[in-house]
Amino acid sequence: MASVALPSATMTTDPSAANSDTSNSPLPTIEPDPANESLARPFSFDARYGAGKEHALVLGGGGVYFVAWQVAYLNGLIKRGVELDKAEIIVGTSAGSLVASILANGGIKRFGKQVDWISRVPALVGLLAPAANFHPSQQRAIEMFRTADNNRPETIRSIGHAALAAHAPSPAEMRRSTGFAIAARGWPSDALHITAVDTYTGERLVITSDAGVSSIRAAAASSAVPGVFSPQPIHDRRCMDGGVSGSGTHCDLVAGAGRALVISLTAALKPEVAGMTIQPTNLADELTELHRAGTKAFARGPNKVDITRLMDPTATPEAIALGEEQAANDAVEMAAFWNH
């Protein structure tokens, strides 16, 4: 075998260095970043995360269709006297994180104008929708998430690793699209709580004003559907859709509050396709736990929806019309529940 001469720059003439054994040298100490570590928050209804709050609003996930439905529905409630500005904690997951950010932006009194802006221009909602053609690596991640039937840590981590490997649009591109909808910088309100999932550890993350990031970045992380969009960096973590945790609502974050309005895709529906996030029992179990924690809960969602079109921007006009109609039907009952 031919010998290979090492470049002189790699050689040392220092005897002490030559005789030193670095194989057992300790690794450098890395101090944990408090902002990074504080993001992880275990699921727990017993923790009573919402204690001390009277009004809590939970906005769940469900694609661009559900974004359009939620903004139309909530705007319709506001127009009919439901005082959503009473919300002291707003939890947003996936699609709900976008609406929650808009809702919290600069005070809820301006929310009506903002949702009207989105409702008048459905094409802007379409900016959040992905391209129809996916790379094989994207398809693998999408299929893993779509077919997952449990939220065990190893399942969540497997989906996260597939999301990291997927050749999806860049995180910056996703943030630009999210920015069109939120149209704000910074963190609009201490009431806002956005959920996401760490792709590597599988931990549930809760992003608040203490995280030191913008609501645009947080909502992009919460909406990063595995394979469809690239995971978003939040400090030293790479984050994906908050629904990959197995919960589309994360109701435990408002447990202990006086009352909670929960907007969920499955509140009125029993989807035939029961994936990780939209299993019919998920929301029912969370509502039971809220009541056990002493929180009065009122759940609402679309009366009908084709779940195969959740990411279809052409379905947004229908979603808007249905949201407005349902708000008109629910407003009196909702005001009686909420306006205290």
Secondary structure, DSSP 8 states (H G I E B T S, - for coil): -------GGG----HHHHH---TT---------HHHHTTB----STT-TTTT-SEEEEE---HHHHHHHHHHHHHHHHHTT--GGG-SEEEEETHHHHHHHHHHTT-GGGHHHHHHHHHH-HHHHHTTS--S---HHHHHHHHHHHH-----HHHHHHHHHHHHHS----HHHHHHHHHHHH---S---TTEEEEEEETTT--EEEE-GGG-S-HHHHHHHHT--BTTB--EEETTEEEEEGGGGS-SS-GGGGTTSSEEEEE-TTSS---SS--SS--HHHHHHHHHHHHHTT-EEEEE--S---GGGTT-GGGHHHHHHHHHHHHHHHHHHHHHHH--
